[in-house]
């Protein structure tokens, strides 16, 4: 016999939790960009990679990021606050994931 009410609660919690984690990460990334800290990640070299950025393409992306920073209309204080907000969003995202793990792990050992 399936307890559909419990299934619905778990489904809703998973959906809301996913929305919270993705939303916080997206907001944090947006604040990071607005604050002038555009994340440029050098791709790893994989032998079976479909697309690998060349050093020239990476340099071009870094140049565009520097240009965007120069055109940023925010004051230095606003950029700093946006950076702090971004890191706060990332921290809350990590805490939400850790809380989800905390909720799951005791259930594996016969608790809750």
N, C-alpha and C positions, 0 to 999 in steps of 0.2 A: 504494500500500500504506500503510495506516494503522498507525503504531506505537502500539498500544493501551497499552502499558506507560508510554510517555511521556505519553500522553493522561491516564492515571490519575494520574500524578505531578502534572501541571499542575492537574487537577481537585481533587486533595486539597490541594495548596498554596493554590489559590484559596479553597477552602472553609475551610481553617484560617485563612488570612489574613483573610478576611471575618469569621470568628468573633472573631479577636483584635481587629480594629479596632472592631467593633461592641461587643464586650465592654468594651474599655477606655473607649470613649466613654460607654457606659451607666454604668459604674462611676464615671467622672469626674463625670458629671451627677448621679448619686445622691449622691456625696460633696459636691458643690457645694451641693445642696439641704440635706443634713444639716448642713453647716457654716453654714447660715443665709444663703447667697447665692443665693436663688431667682432664676433668670434670667427676668426679665420682658422680653420682646422686643416692642417696638411694631411692629405689622404695617405693611408698606408698603401704600400706597394703589394699588390696581390697578383700572382701569376694569372689567375683566371678572372681578373677584374674586367668589367665591361668598359668602364671609363676611368682613366687615370689622368689627373690634372698634371700638366707639365709645370716645371718651375716658372716659365713665363706666364702661364695662366694664374698661378698662385701670386706672383708679383703684381699682376694686373689687379687681382682682387684686393690685395693689400693696399694698392695705390688708390683704388676706388673707395676703400674704407677710410683712408686718410683724407681724401677729398670730401667725403660725406661728413667727417668730423669737423672740418674747417667750415662747412656750410651749416652746421648745427646751430639753430637759433636759441638754444638754451644757455642760460648762464652757467658758470662753473659750479655754483652751488646746486642748481637744478640737475646738472649732469651727475654730481656726486650723490644727490638724493635718489636719482633714478638707479644708480649703481647699487646703493644700499637696498633699495626696494627689490631689485633683481635678486640680490643674494638672499634677501628675506624670503622671496617666493621659492627659490631653490631649496632653502632650508625647510620651509613648510612642506614642500613636495617630498623631500626626503623623510620628514617626520610622518607624513601620511602613509608612505610606503612602509616604514618601520612599524607603525601602528597596525597596519593590515597584517604584517607578518606576525606581530604579537597576538593578534586575534586568531590567527590560523594555527600557530604552533601549539598552544595548550590543547587544542582540539585533537591534535595528532597523538597526544599522550594520554588520552582518556579524560581530560578535564572538560570544562564548559560543555 
